[in-house]
Amino acid sequence: MKVLLFTPSYKRPYLLRQCILNAKNQSYTNFTHSISIMYDDKSEIANYEILFDDILDDRFIIKYNKDSSTHTNSMGTISQSPIPYDLYIKIDDDDIHKKDYVKTIVEYFETHKCDVLTSHVGYQLNNYYLSKGNYRSLGGNFPDNNYLMPMTFAFSHKAYQVLLNIKDNRNYDDLLWRSAWSTCGLKDHNVDNSSNIIWHIHGKNTSTADWFRPN
């Protein structure tokens, strides 16, 4: 199975380094990881490069692009490796996964006929927002979404082809995608991948506006 991990990132340099190390630690190793780093000024690029030059290998594709909407960023990240993949796995730069995370997703796709794969978020660390009823309808079975963010988010090449025709309305990419997929009869499953998640930082994002780098 050809697997593409994809990670759009913006002003999270240290989290992104952890994300790359996290991917390298996965028990499933036959993947390409496409990473698109959005920047405001080209001077930021050198600061990023020094963070990654000792940890990258041939599986990682990193490019730099001007910041834009989440959907455009995600699609641009995927297009950096344009060959068709069987499975596309969104890897957020602010999540930490255990070593069997990708393996669990791949094995589920190999044994179940589905196009979109998510998982429940009931245990994630920012349950405060859930308790207040502040849901973002990005996970669960469409259209009855009542989860803040899917811990696992992966989709087939068929689902990816649907995304190519989306008109970007600058909403959350996951929400745009679910709305498009729902009109195409794609099969949506939820897999129990909670034991492979260590940390969700949503609501506690660490961004770096000003950089310090020793000489």
Accessible surface in RSA format (square Angstrom, percent):
REM  Atomic radii and reference values for relative SASA: ProtOr
REM  Chains: A
REM  Algorithm: Lee & Richards
REM  Probe-radius: 1.40
REM  Slices: 20
REM RES _ NUM      All-atoms   Total-Side   Main-Chain    Non-polar    All polar
REM                ABS   REL    ABS   REL    ABS   REL    ABS   REL    ABS   REL
RES MET A   1    79.43  41.1  27.24  18.0  52.20 124.3  35.44  30.1  43.99  58.3
RES LYS A   2   102.64  50.1  98.31  60.3   4.33  10.3  63.32  57.0  39.31  41.9
RES VAL A   3     2.20   1.5   0.00   0.0   2.20   5.3   0.00   0.0   2.20   6.0
RES LEU A   4     0.00   0.0   0.00   0.0   0.00   0.0   0.00   0.0   0.00   0.0
RES LEU A   5     0.25   0.1   0.25   0.2   0.00   0.0   0.25   0.2   0.00   0.0
RES PHE A   6     0.00   0.0   0.00   0.0   0.00   0.0   0.00   0.0   0.00   0.0
RES THR A   7     0.00   0.0   0.00   0.0   0.00   0.0   0.00   0.0   0.00   0.0
RES PRO A   8    26.51  19.3  15.22  13.9  11.29  41.0  15.51  12.8  11.00  68.4
RES SER A   9     3.39   2.9   0.00   0.0   3.39   7.8   3.35   7.1   0.04   0.1
RES TYR A  10    76.75  35.8  69.73  39.7   7.02  18.3  53.80  40.4  22.95  28.3
RES LYS A  11    34.92  17.0  34.88  21.4   0.04   0.1  24.93  22.4   9.99  10.6
RES ARG A  12    46.44  19.5  45.14  23.0   1.30   3.1   4.08   5.6  42.36  25.7
RES PRO A  13     0.16   0.1   0.16   0.1   0.00   0.0   0.16   0.1   0.00   0.0
RES TYR A  14   111.37  52.0 102.51  58.3   8.87  23.1  88.55  66.5  22.82  28.1
RES LEU A  15    31.04  17.3  29.81  21.3   1.23   3.1  30.12  21.1   0.92   2.5
RES LEU A  16     0.00   0.0   0.00   0.0   0.00   0.0   0.00   0.0   0.00   0.0
RES ARG A  17    66.86  28.1  66.86  34.1   0.00   0.0  20.75  28.4  46.11  27.9
RES GLN A  18    73.69  41.2  72.31  52.8   1.38   3.3  21.01  44.7  52.68  40.0
RES CYS A  19     1.92   1.5   0.50   0.6   1.42   3.3   0.93   2.4   0.99   1.1
RES ILE A  20     0.00   0.0   0.00   0.0   0.00   0.0   0.00   0.0   0.00   0.0
RES LEU A  21    68.75  38.3  63.88  45.7   4.87  12.2  64.46  45.3   4.29  11.6
RES ASN A  22    14.33   9.9  12.28  11.9   2.05   4.9   5.35  12.9   8.98   8.7
RES ALA A  23     5.72   5.3   1.53   2.4   4.19   9.5   4.93   6.9   0.79   2.1
RES LYS A  24    75.11  36.6  54.81  33.6  20.30  48.3  27.53  24.8  47.58  50.7
RES ASN A  25    93.22  64.3  79.01  76.3  14.22  34.2  21.17  51.0  72.05  69.6
RES GLN A  26     8.99   5.0   4.04   3.0   4.94  11.8   1.59   3.4   7.40   5.6
RES SER A  27    53.35  45.1  19.65  26.2  33.70  77.6  30.15  64.2  23.20  32.5
RES TYR A  28    42.48  19.8  38.35  21.8   4.13  10.8  37.24  28.0   5.24   6.5
RES THR A  29    78.83  56.1  72.40  73.4   6.43  15.3  40.25  54.1  38.58  58.3
RES ASN A  30   103.54  71.4  96.41  93.2   7.13  17.2  28.50  68.6  75.04  72.5
RES PHE A  31     9.19   4.6   0.08   0.1   9.11  23.7   4.03   2.4   5.16  14.8
RES THR A  32    31.53  22.4  31.12  31.5   0.42   1.0   5.71   7.7  25.82  39.0
RES HIS A  33     0.00   0.0   0.00   0.0   0.00   0.0   0.00   0.0   0.00   0.0
RES SER A  34     0.00   0.0   0.00   0.0   0.00   0.0   0.00   0.0   0.00   0.0
RES ILE A  35     0.00   0.0   0.00   0.0   0.00   0.0   0.00   0.0   0.00   0.0
RES SER A  36     2.01   1.7   2.01   2.7   0.00   0.0   0.00   0.0   2.01   2.8
RES ILE A  37     0.00   0.0   0.00   0.0   0.00   0.0   0.00   0.0   0.00   0.0
RES MET A  38     3.68   1.9   3.56   2.4   0.12   0.3   2.15   1.8   1.53   2.0
RES TYR A  39    16.15   7.5  15.87   9.0   0.28   0.7   0.45   0.3  15.71  19.4
RES ASP A  40    66.72  46.7  53.74  53.5  12.98  30.7  29.84  70.2  36.88  36.8
RES ASP A  41    79.38  55.6  77.07  76.7   2.31   5.5  23.69  55.8  55.68  55.5
RES LYS A  42   148.16  72.3 137.77  84.5  10.38  24.7  80.76  72.7  67.39  71.8
RES SER A  43    79.97  67.6  59.88  79.9  20.08  46.3  53.82 114.6  26.14  36.6
RES GLU A  44    15.81   9.1  15.33  11.6   0.48   1.1  10.88  21.1   4.93   4.0
RES ILE A  45    36.44  20.7  36.44  27.1   0.00   0.0  36.44  26.2   0.00   0.0
RES ALA A  46    51.56  47.4  47.63  73.5   3.93   8.9  48.32  68.0   3.25   8.6
RES ASN A  47    30.68  21.2  29.56  28.6   1.12   2.7   0.47   1.1  30.21  29.2
RES TYR A  48     0.46   0.2   0.46   0.3   0.00   0.0   0.35   0.3   0.11   0.1
RES GLU A  49    90.36  51.9  87.00  65.8   3.36   8.0  30.80  59.6  59.56  48.6
RES ILE A  50    89.83  51.1  75.83  56.5  14.00  33.7  78.87  56.8  10.96  29.7
RES LEU A  51    30.71  17.1  29.10  20.8   1.60   4.0  30.71  21.6   0.00   0.0
RES PHE A  52     2.88   1.4   2.88   1.8   0.00   0.0   2.88   1.7   0.00   0.0
RES ASP A  53   110.03  77.1  73.82  73.5  36.21  85.6  38.50  90.6  71.53  71.3
RES ASP A  54   100.67  70.5  62.47  62.2  38.19  90.3  45.23 106.5  55.44  55.3
RES ILE A  55    11.43   6.5  10.02   7.5   1.41   3.4  11.43   8.2   0.00   0.0
RES LEU A  56    70.51  39.3  42.94  30.7  27.57  69.3  43.05  30.2  27.45  73.9
RES ASP A  57    53.76  37.7  38.37  38.2  15.40  36.4  41.62  98.0  12.14  12.1
RES ASP A  58   151.17 105.9 120.11 119.6  31.06  73.4  42.49 100.0 108.68 108.4
RES ARG A  59    57.84  24.3  53.96  27.5   3.89   9.3  37.94  51.9  19.90  12.1
RES PHE A  60    18.36   9.2   0.00   0.0  18.36  47.8   0.00   0.0  18.36  52.5
RES ILE A  61    47.92  27.3  44.64  33.3   3.28   7.9  47.92  34.5   0.00   0.0
RES ILE A  62    35.80  20.4  10.12   7.5  25.69  61.9  10.12   7.3  25.69  69.7
RES LYS A  63   102.74  50.1  99.91  61.3   2.83   6.7  58.75  52.9  44.00  46.9
RES TYR A  64    48.93  22.8  27.53  15.7  21.40  55.7  24.88  18.7  24.06  29.7
RES ASN A  65    62.63  43.2  58.56  56.6   4.07   9.8  21.46  51.7  41.17  39.8
RES LYS A  66   124.54  60.8 114.16  70.0  10.38  24.7  86.22  77.6  38.31  40.8
RES ASP A  67    59.44  41.6  36.41  36.2  23.03  54.5   6.46  15.2  52.98  52.8
RES SER A  68    44.93  38.0  28.07  37.5  16.86  38.8  32.08  68.3  12.85  18.0
RES SER A  69     8.50   7.2   1.95   2.6   6.55  15.1   7.95  16.9   0.54   0.8
RES THR A  70    65.69  46.7  61.34  62.2   4.35  10.4  62.20  83.5   3.48   5.3
RES HIS A  71    11.25   6.1  11.25   7.8   0.00   0.0   4.64   4.8   6.61   7.7
RES THR A  72    66.27  47.1  61.35  62.2   4.92  11.7  50.35  67.6  15.91  24.1
RES ASN A  73    16.50  11.4  12.51  12.1   3.99   9.6   4.95  11.9  11.54  11.2
RES SER A  74     0.32   0.3   0.32   0.4   0.00   0.0   0.00   0.0   0.32   0.4
RES MET A  75    24.20  12.5  21.81  14.4   2.39   5.7  22.40  19.0   1.80   2.4
RES GLY A  76    30.80  38.0   0.00   N/A  30.80  38.0  27.85  76.4   2.95   6.6
RES THR A  77     0.00   0.0   0.00   0.0   0.00   0.0   0.00   0.0   0.00   0.0
RES ILE A  78     2.80   1.6   2.69   2.0   0.12   0.3   2.69   1.9   0.12   0.3
RES SER A  79    61.12  51.6  48.83  65.2  12.29  28.3  33.07  70.4  28.05  39.3
RES GLN A  80    21.33  11.9   7.23   5.3  14.10  33.6  11.41  24.3   9.92   7.5
RES SER A  81    10.20   8.6   6.80   9.1   3.40   7.8   2.04   4.4   8.15  11.4
RES PRO A  82   111.98  81.6  82.00  74.7  29.99 109.0  88.39  73.0  23.60 146.7
RES ILE A  83    86.03  49.0  81.66  60.8   4.37  10.5  84.18  60.6   1.85   5.0
RES PRO A  84    89.62  65.3  83.61  76.2   6.01  21.8  85.00  70.2   4.62  28.7
RES TYR A  85     7.46   3.5   4.99   2.8   2.47   6.4   4.59   3.4   2.87   3.5
RES ASP A  86    71.93  50.4  61.52  61.2  10.41  24.6  14.08  33.1  57.85  57.7
RES LEU A  87     0.00   0.0   0.00   0.0   0.00   0.0   0.00   0.0   0.00   0.0
RES TYR A  88     2.25   1.1   2.25   1.3   0.00   0.0   0.59   0.4   1.66   2.1
RES ILE A  89     0.00   0.0   0.00   0.0   0.00   0.0   0.00   0.0   0.00   0.0
RES LYS A  90    25.57  12.5  19.43  11.9   6.14  14.6   9.03   8.1  16.54  17.6
RES ILE A  91     9.61   5.5   9.38   7.0   0.23   0.6   9.61   6.9   0.00   0.0
RES ASP A  92    27.37  19.2  24.20  24.1   3.17   7.5   8.53  20.1  18.85  18.8
RES ASP A  93     6.24   4.4   3.27   3.3   2.96   7.0   0.00   0.0   6.24   6.2
RES ASP A  94     2.28   1.6   1.18   1.2   1.10   2.6   1.10   2.6   1.18   1.2
RES ASP A  95     7.44   5.2   4.65   4.6   2.80   6.6   0.00   0.0   7.44   7.4
RES ILE A  96    46.08  26.2  46.08  34.3   0.00   0.0  46.08  33.2   0.00   0.0
RES HIS A  97     8.00   4.4   6.55   4.6   1.45   3.7   0.45   0.5   7.55   8.8
RES LYS A  98   103.65  50.6  99.64  61.1   4.01   9.5  53.53  48.2  50.12  53.4
RES LYS A  99   112.91  55.1 111.46  68.4   1.45   3.5  81.59  73.4  31.32  33.4
RES ASP A 100    42.33  29.6  41.75  41.6   0.58   1.4   7.61  17.9  34.72  34.6
RES TYR A 101     1.21   0.6   1.21   0.7   0.00   0.0   0.44   0.3   0.77   1.0
RES VAL A 102     1.32   0.9   1.32   1.2   0.00   0.0   1.32   1.1   0.00   0.0
RES LYS A 103    82.64  40.3  82.60  50.7   0.04   0.1  30.99  27.9  51.66  55.0
RES THR A 104    34.16  24.3  30.92  31.3   3.24   7.7  21.66  29.1  12.50  18.9
RES ILE A 105     0.00   0.0   0.00   0.0   0.00   0.0   0.00   0.0   0.00   0.0
RES VAL A 106     2.14   1.4   2.14   1.9   0.00   0.0   2.14   1.9   0.00   0.0
RES GLU A 107    82.72  47.5  81.86  61.9   0.86   2.0  31.69  61.3  51.03  41.7
RES TYR A 108    40.77  19.0  37.10  21.1   3.68   9.6  25.39  19.1  15.38  19.0
RES PHE A 109    21.41  10.7   8.90   5.5  12.50  32.5   8.90   5.4  12.50  35.8
RES GLU A 110   103.67  59.5  66.59  50.4  37.08  88.3  26.53  51.3  77.14  63.0
RES THR A 111   103.21  73.4  68.64  69.6  34.57  82.4  71.61  96.2  31.60  47.8
RES HIS A 112    75.65  41.3  64.00  44.5  11.65  29.8  45.18  46.6  30.47  35.5
RES LYS A 113   176.15  85.9 162.27  99.6  13.88  33.0 111.44 100.3  64.71  68.9
RES CYS A 114    12.85   9.7   0.00   0.0  12.85  30.2   1.50   3.8  11.35  12.2
RES ASP A 115    20.55  14.4  20.55  20.5   0.00   0.0   0.09   0.2  20.46  20.4
RES VAL A 116     2.21   1.5   2.21   2.0   0.00   0.0   2.21   1.9   0.00   0.0
RES LEU A 117     0.00   0.0   0.00   0.0   0.00   0.0   0.00   0.0   0.00   0.0
RES THR A 118     0.00   0.0   0.00   0.0   0.00   0.0   0.00   0.0   0.00   0.0
RES SER A 119     0.61   0.5   0.59   0.8   0.02   0.0   0.61   1.3   0.00   0.0
RES HIS A 120    89.75  49.1  86.97  60.5   2.78   7.1  65.09  67.1  24.66  28.7
RES VAL A 121     0.75   0.5   0.75   0.7   0.00   0.0   0.75   0.7   0.00   0.0
RES GLY A 122    55.73  68.7   0.00   N/A  55.73  68.7  37.88 104.0  17.85  40.0
RES TYR A 123    99.32  46.4  84.26  47.9  15.06  39.2  87.41  65.7  11.91  14.7
RES GLN A 124     2.01   1.1   0.02   0.0   1.99   4.7   1.81   3.8   0.20   0.2
RES LEU A 125    83.66  46.6  58.95  42.2  24.71  62.1  61.78  43.4  21.88  58.9
RES ASN A 126     6.86   4.7   3.97   3.8   2.89   7.0   4.77  11.5   2.10   2.0
RES ASN A 127    59.77  41.2  57.53  55.6   2.25   5.4  30.17  72.6  29.60  28.6
RES TYR A 128   139.67  65.2 128.83  73.3  10.83  28.2  98.89  74.3  40.77  50.3
RES TYR A 129    82.10  38.3  82.10  46.7   0.00   0.0  47.15  35.4  34.95  43.1
RES LEU A 130    29.23  16.3  24.80  17.7   4.43  11.1  25.00  17.6   4.24  11.4
RES SER A 131    89.40  75.5  47.09  62.8  42.31  97.5  53.11 113.1  36.30  50.9
RES LYS A 132   125.42  61.2  96.50  59.2  28.92  68.9  44.29  39.9  81.13  86.4
RES GLY A 133    42.78  52.8   0.00   N/A  42.78  52.8  20.15  55.3  22.62  50.7
RES ASN A 134    80.99  55.9  72.68  70.2   8.31  20.0  25.70  61.9  55.29  53.4
RES TYR A 135   113.06  52.8  84.72  48.2  28.34  73.8  47.54  35.7  65.53  80.8
RES ARG A 136   113.32  47.6 108.66  55.4   4.66  11.1  23.43  32.0  89.89  54.5
RES SER A 137    42.01  35.5  37.80  50.4   4.21   9.7  12.97  27.6  29.04  40.7
RES LEU A 138     0.91   0.5   0.91   0.7   0.00   0.0   0.91   0.6   0.00   0.0
RES GLY A 139     0.00   0.0   0.00   N/A   0.00   0.0   0.00   0.0   0.00   0.0
RES GLY A 140     0.14   0.2   0.00   N/A   0.14   0.2   0.12   0.3   0.02   0.0
RES ASN A 141    80.49  55.5  77.48  74.9   3.01   7.3  27.47  66.1  53.02  51.2
RES PHE A 142    72.43  36.2  48.06  29.8  24.37  63.4  48.06  29.1  24.37  69.7
RES PRO A 143    97.61  71.1  77.13  70.3  20.48  74.4  77.13  63.7  20.48 127.3
RES ASP A 144   119.71  83.9 101.20 100.7  18.52  43.8  38.26  90.0  81.46  81.2
RES ASN A 145    18.83  13.0   2.49   2.4  16.34  39.3   0.23   0.6  18.59  18.0
RES ASN A 146    81.97  56.5  75.27  72.7   6.69  16.1  20.07  48.3  61.90  59.8
RES TYR A 147    45.63  21.3  45.63  26.0   0.00   0.0  22.66  17.0  22.97  28.3
RES LEU A 148    14.05   7.8  14.01  10.0   0.04   0.1  14.01   9.8   0.04   0.1
RES MET A 149    21.72  11.2  21.72  14.4   0.00   0.0  19.72  16.8   2.00   2.6
RES PRO A 150     6.88   5.0   0.60   0.5   6.29  22.9   0.60   0.5   6.29  39.1
RES MET A 151     9.56   5.0   3.73   2.5   5.84  13.9   3.73   3.2   5.84   7.7
RES THR A 152     0.00   0.0   0.00   0.0   0.00   0.0   0.00   0.0   0.00   0.0
RES PHE A 153     6.17   3.1   5.68   3.5   0.49   1.3   5.68   3.4   0.49   1.4
RES ALA A 154     0.00   0.0   0.00   0.0   0.00   0.0   0.00   0.0   0.00   0.0
RES PHE A 155     0.00   0.0   0.00   0.0   0.00   0.0   0.00   0.0   0.00   0.0
RES SER A 156    15.00  12.7  15.00  20.0   0.00   0.0  15.00  31.9   0.00   0.0
RES HIS A 157    52.89  28.9  51.88  36.1   1.01   2.6  42.36  43.7  10.53  12.3
RES LYS A 158   118.39  57.8 114.14  70.0   4.26  10.1  69.11  62.2  49.28  52.5
RES ALA A 159     0.00   0.0   0.00   0.0   0.00   0.0   0.00   0.0   0.00   0.0
RES TYR A 160    26.08  12.2  26.08  14.8   0.00   0.0  12.14   9.1  13.93  17.2
RES GLN A 161    92.65  51.8  89.09  65.1   3.55   8.5  20.42  43.5  72.23  54.8
RES VAL A 162    27.70  18.2  23.23  21.0   4.47  10.8  26.39  22.9   1.32   3.6
RES LEU A 163     1.14   0.6   0.00   0.0   1.14   2.9   0.00   0.0   1.14   3.1
RES LEU A 164   103.30  57.5  73.01  52.2  30.28  76.1  75.17  52.8  28.13  75.7
RES ASN A 165   131.87  90.9  98.31  95.0  33.56  80.8  34.76  83.6  97.12  93.9
RES ILE A 166    32.28  18.4   9.69   7.2  22.59  54.5  15.48  11.1  16.80  45.6
RES LYS A 167   187.24  91.3 168.54 103.4  18.70  44.5 117.99 106.2  69.25  73.8
RES ASP A 168    45.66  32.0  22.74  22.6  22.92  54.2  20.02  47.1  25.64  25.6
RES ASN A 169    98.29  67.8  69.63  67.3  28.65  69.0  38.84  93.5  59.45  57.5
RES ARG A 170   172.05  72.2 143.63  73.2  28.42  67.7  58.73  80.3 113.32  68.7
RES ASN A 171    58.00  40.0  50.31  48.6   7.69  18.5  12.08  29.1  45.91  44.4
RES TYR A 172    91.94  42.9  89.07  50.7   2.86   7.4  65.40  49.1  26.54  32.7
RES ASP A 173     8.28   5.8   8.28   8.2   0.00   0.0   0.00   0.0   8.28   8.3
RES ASP A 174     4.34   3.0   4.34   4.3   0.00   0.0   0.00   0.0   4.34   4.3
RES LEU A 175    45.72  25.5  45.69  32.7   0.02   0.1  45.69  32.1   0.02   0.1
RES LEU A 176    17.11   9.5  13.76   9.8   3.35   8.4  14.95  10.5   2.16   5.8
RES TRP A 177     0.00   0.0   0.00   0.0   0.00   0.0   0.00   0.0   0.00   0.0
RES ARG A 178     4.08   1.7   2.72   1.4   1.35   3.2   0.80   1.1   3.28   2.0
RES SER A 179    51.74  43.7  47.10  62.9   4.65  10.7  31.11  66.3  20.63  28.9
RES ALA A 180    21.66  19.9  12.13  18.7   9.53  21.7  20.95  29.5   0.71   1.9
RES TRP A 181     8.90   3.6   8.15   3.9   0.75   1.8   8.33   4.4   0.58   0.9
RES SER A 182    53.04  44.8  16.01  21.4  37.03  85.3  21.27  45.3  31.77  44.5
RES THR A 183   114.08  81.1  74.77  75.8  39.31  93.7  70.93  95.3  43.15  65.2
RES CYS A 184    61.73  46.7  33.39  37.2  28.34  66.6  17.32  43.9  44.41  47.9
RES GLY A 185    66.95  82.6   0.00   N/A  66.95  82.6  40.87 112.2  26.08  58.4
RES LEU A 186    21.15  11.8   0.84   0.6  20.31  51.1   1.01   0.7  20.14  54.2
RES LYS A 187   119.09  58.1 113.71  69.8   5.38  12.8  75.79  68.2  43.30  46.1
RES ASP A 188    40.71  28.5  21.10  21.0  19.61  46.4  18.14  42.7  22.57  22.5
RES HIS A 189    49.97  27.3  46.54  32.3   3.43   8.8  32.59  33.6  17.38  20.2
RES ASN A 190    37.22  25.7  11.26  10.9  25.96  62.5   8.72  21.0  28.50  27.5
RES VAL A 191    11.85   7.8   8.78   8.0   3.07   7.4  11.19   9.7   0.66   1.8
RES ASP A 192   121.07  84.8  92.92  92.5  28.15  66.6  44.84 105.5  76.24  76.0
RES ASN A 193     0.27   0.2   0.00   0.0   0.27   0.7   0.11   0.3   0.17   0.2
RES SER A 194    41.04  34.7  37.61  50.2   3.43   7.9  16.97  36.1  24.07  33.7
RES SER A 195    83.15  70.3  68.35  91.2  14.80  34.1  57.24 121.9  25.91  36.3
RES ASN A 196    15.85  10.9  15.85  15.3   0.00   0.0   0.00   0.0  15.85  15.3
RES ILE A 197     8.43   4.8   0.22   0.2   8.21  19.8   0.22   0.2   8.21  22.3
RES ILE A 198    88.57  50.4  70.29  52.4  18.28  44.1  74.09  53.4  14.48  39.3
RES TRP A 199    94.57  37.9  93.33  45.2   1.24   2.9  90.98  48.5   3.59   5.8
RES HIS A 200     3.82   2.1   1.68   1.2   2.13   5.5   1.68   1.7   2.13   2.5
RES ILE A 201    18.36  10.4  18.36  13.7   0.00   0.0  18.36  13.2   0.00   0.0
RES HIS A 202    24.71  13.5  24.25  16.9   0.46   1.2  16.79  17.3   7.93   9.2
RES GLY A 203    50.62  62.4   0.00   N/A  50.62  62.4  21.48  58.9  29.14  65.3
RES LYS A 204   110.94  54.1  93.88  57.6  17.06  40.6  52.54  47.3  58.40  62.2
RES ASN A 205    73.02  50.4  42.84  41.4  30.18  72.7  12.78  30.8  60.23  58.2
RES THR A 206    75.96  54.0  71.74  72.7   4.22  10.1  50.39  67.7  25.57  38.7
RES SER A 207    72.18  61.0  45.06  60.1  27.12  62.5  27.32  58.2  44.85  62.8
RES THR A 208    20.52  14.6  17.34  17.6   3.18   7.6  15.39  20.7   5.13   7.8
RES ALA A 209    76.79  70.6  57.16  88.2  19.63  44.7  57.33  80.7  19.46  51.6
RES ASP A 210   128.90  90.3 109.19 108.7  19.71  46.6  38.21  89.9  90.69  90.4
RES TRP A 211    56.16  22.5  21.61  10.5  34.55  81.1  22.44  12.0  33.72  54.7
RES PHE A 212   166.12  83.1 148.80  92.2  17.33  45.1 150.99  91.5  15.14  43.3
RES ARG A 213   109.28  45.9  88.07  44.9  21.20  50.5  20.65  28.2  88.62  53.7
RES PRO A 214    95.94  69.9  81.42  74.2  14.52  52.8  86.06  71.1   9.88  61.4
RES ASN A 215   200.44 138.2 126.33 122.1  74.12 178.5  68.40 164.6 132.05 127.6
END  Absolute sums over single chains surface
CHAIN  1 A    10489.8       8371.0       2118.8       5672.6       4817.2
END  Absolute sums over all chains
TOTAL         10489.8       8371.0       2118.8       5672.6       4817.2
